[in-house]
């Protein structure tokens, strides 16, 4: 590997580490907000006998668990490479995102269960205590806070190219929607005296939490299992084959190492191509891909055309 490419990869690793540190600071802010909002919702939901607000509080409690796992993941991902992790520890971030999605999925099931139990009780004539307006006010406060943090996390995630903050942004956005829905449901149950709305809202919130958790699980699991977008892979092949002198791409594999990419490709060259020319072409391909994508390592090998 040339000194230039080693330098570029070193700079990318340093930049990724710095971005991880900044993302970690943002996650601590997220954690503080989640703790305050979830505790307030669980307390007021319990006092006000609102399963919808309690479901929203449980949803925000998953945010605490998710953010803690992301903080731990980012902390480990910053560790330098060693004999067992030659590429570094970047995959810890994807593992943390996976655990965050799994936590959301499990809590969504809990919300479905609690809402379903109360709905069955209502159907059997057990109405329970009446709601009052405190739960609705708490839900609107939660919705506004979550929406604001969703916007902030989305902006910072693009700036730092952070999967952790992108996951947090999606989590906050879903939390804001659930809180708005919770507010409407509690208002209907409180002021219009429609008792089943509170329970139905808890069930809907549970389904929504499961849906968002499943999306995060799917994305992170794909990265952990070395999955990669076929569309982007085809774009890479097209870019390589557009370089003068490069033959057809016979093989290309792309996988994630954290949010960075590791690329391995094989191209065909004319049999009479000299070693020096082949080496220069490989370096040109590497540099092209590194300009377009966040590539941590890139290995291009060649084989003579029509060889077995």
DAFEN-V510497 format. One record per backbone hydrogen bond with DSSP energy under -1.0 kcal/mol. NH is the residue of the N-H (numbers start at 1). CO is the residue of the C=O. Records with the same first field share a line. If there is no record, write none. Layout:
NH = CO + CO
This chain:
6 = 2
7 = 3
8 = 4
9 = 5
10 = 6
11 = 7
12 = 8
13 = 9
14 = 10
15 = 11
16 = 12
17 = 13
18 = 14
19 = 15
20 = 16
21 = 17
22 = 18
23 = 19
24 = 20
25 = 21
26 = 22
27 = 23
28 = 24
29 = 25
30 = 26
31 = 27
32 = 28
33 = 29
34 = 30
35 = 31
36 = 32
37 = 33
38 = 34
39 = 35
40 = 36
41 = 37
42 = 38
43 = 39
44 = 40
45 = 41
46 = 42
47 = 43
48 = 44
50 = 45
54 = 50
55 = 51
56 = 52
57 = 53
58 = 54
59 = 55
60 = 56
61 = 57
62 = 58
64 = 60
65 = 61
66 = 62
67 = 63
68 = 64
69 = 65
70 = 66
71 = 67
72 = 68
73 = 69
74 = 70
75 = 71
76 = 72
77 = 73
78 = 74
79 = 76
82 = 85
88 = 85
92 = 89
93 = 90
95 = 91
96 = 92
97 = 93
98 = 94
99 = 95
100 = 96
101 = 97
102 = 98
103 = 99
104 = 100
105 = 101
106 = 102
107 = 103
108 = 104
109 = 105
110 = 106
111 = 107
112 = 108
113 = 109
114 = 110
115 = 111
116 = 112
117 = 113
118 = 114
119 = 115
120 = 116
121 = 117
122 = 118
123 = 119
124 = 120
125 = 122
126 = 121
127 = 125
137 = 133
138 = 134
139 = 135
140 = 136
141 = 137
142 = 138
143 = 139
144 = 140
145 = 141
146 = 142
147 = 143
148 = 144
149 = 145
150 = 146
151 = 147
152 = 148
153 = 149
154 = 150
155 = 151
156 = 152
157 = 153
158 = 154
159 = 155
160 = 156
161 = 157
162 = 157
166 = 162
167 = 163
168 = 164
169 = 165
170 = 166
171 = 167
172 = 168
173 = 169
174 = 170
175 = 171
176 = 172
177 = 173
178 = 174
179 = 175
180 = 176
181 = 177
182 = 178
183 = 179
184 = 180
185 = 181
186 = 182
187 = 183
188 = 184
189 = 185
190 = 186
191 = 187
192 = 188
194 = 188
197 = 194
200 = 196
201 = 197
202 = 198
203 = 199
204 = 200
205 = 201
206 = 202
207 = 203
208 = 204
209 = 205
210 = 206
211 = 207
212 = 208
213 = 209
214 = 210
215 = 211
216 = 212
217 = 213
218 = 214
219 = 215
220 = 216
221 = 217
222 = 218
223 = 219
224 = 220
225 = 221
226 = 223
227 = 222
233 = 229
234 = 230
235 = 231
236 = 232
237 = 233
238 = 234
239 = 235
240 = 236
241 = 237
243 = 240
246 = 243
250 = 266
251 = 266
253 = 264
255 = 262
257 = 260
260 = 257
261 = 294
262 = 255
263 = 297
264 = 253
265 = 299
266 = 251
267 = 301
268 = 248
269 = 303
273 = 270
278 = 274
279 = 275
280 = 276
281 = 277
282 = 278
283 = 279
284 = 280
285 = 281
286 = 282
287 = 283
288 = 284
289 = 285
290 = 286
291 = 287
292 = 288
293 = 289
295 = 293
296 = 261
297 = 261
299 = 263
301 = 265
303 = 267
305 = 269
307 = 304
